[in-house]
C-alpha cells in the first residue's frame, strides 16, 4: 500500500496510546546510554521508532506544581482501526490517503516539537492508575529518587535532567520498581504523558471529509459506505492522539541518569498489555514492560522459543542476548497469576 510521506508520518506519530493514545504497541528505544523518549497512544516521538499499529489499535519550566486534586477522568478512546485490515479495508485506506493528499499541506500536523521541559505537580494520580499499580500505592523510599543526570567527560550536572518530557509529573509518586543489570526501572506517573503530540489544526477534519466526498465517484459502490466509516474512525483516532492523557513513563536509567524512556502509556494501555519496549541502559539489551496488579509471570514467545520472567513492582524485564527478532518485540505475551492461571494474552506486531 502506497502511503504519502506526510500521512505516513502522521500515522507513525499518532499516539498511540493510544499512541496512540491509543492502543499502544511496542516501540524501539535508541542506542544504550541515550536519554531518549518513546511516546503511546499513542504514542511516539523524537528518536524512537513507532509501529503504525499504534493508531490501528488504537511546557514550561520545571517548578513546583499545582494542587493535590486528582485529574478528571479521561475521555473514552474511540474505536480502533483494524489491526489486520482485510484486502477491502486496505483499499479503503488507500482511498482515504489519496483524498487527504489534497489537504495534506494545509492540514499537516507538522513535526513533533523539540523535547519539552517537564513540569511537576504535587498532586496525585487518578484512581484509575493507583488501583492497578501497587508500586504507586506503597510509601516512598529513598531509592525512589531519580538519579542525577550527568553528561559528558566534564561531568556536567543537568538539574532535573532525569525527568521525562511530560506535564504535571506527580513527583511524590515516582517509584523505582526494581533494579536489574545495573539500571533502575522507574514508573513516573504524570497528568499528561502525551506532551509532544502536535495539535490537529482547526477545520482540518472537515476539509478531509470534503476531500473524501469528492473522491467518492472513483470508489466502487460497495466500498463507499465502509470507506466513510473508516475515515470517521481514523479522524477520531487522530484527534484523540493529539489530546493530553494521564498515564505513566517507564524509565530505565543507569547511575548517570542516562538510559531509555518510554512515555505515553495510559491506564487502559497497561491493562491491555500495550507497554512493551526495548533498550539497553547499561549496554545489556533487554525487553521490558509494565503490567497491572495480579500478574505474577510473563511468558514471551519468539517463534518457537519461549521465555518466562517474573514481574516485580509491576515491571517485567527479559535480557535479549541478541537472539530475538523484531528488535526484541515478541510474537505473543502471556500473563499468568501466581496460581498459573492465564490472565491475558497479548499478540505482538
Order of alpha helices (4+ residues) and beta strands (2+ residues): alpha-beta-beta-beta-alpha-alpha-beta-alpha-alpha-beta-beta-beta-beta-beta-alpha-alpha-beta-beta-alpha-beta-beta-beta-beta-beta-beta-beta
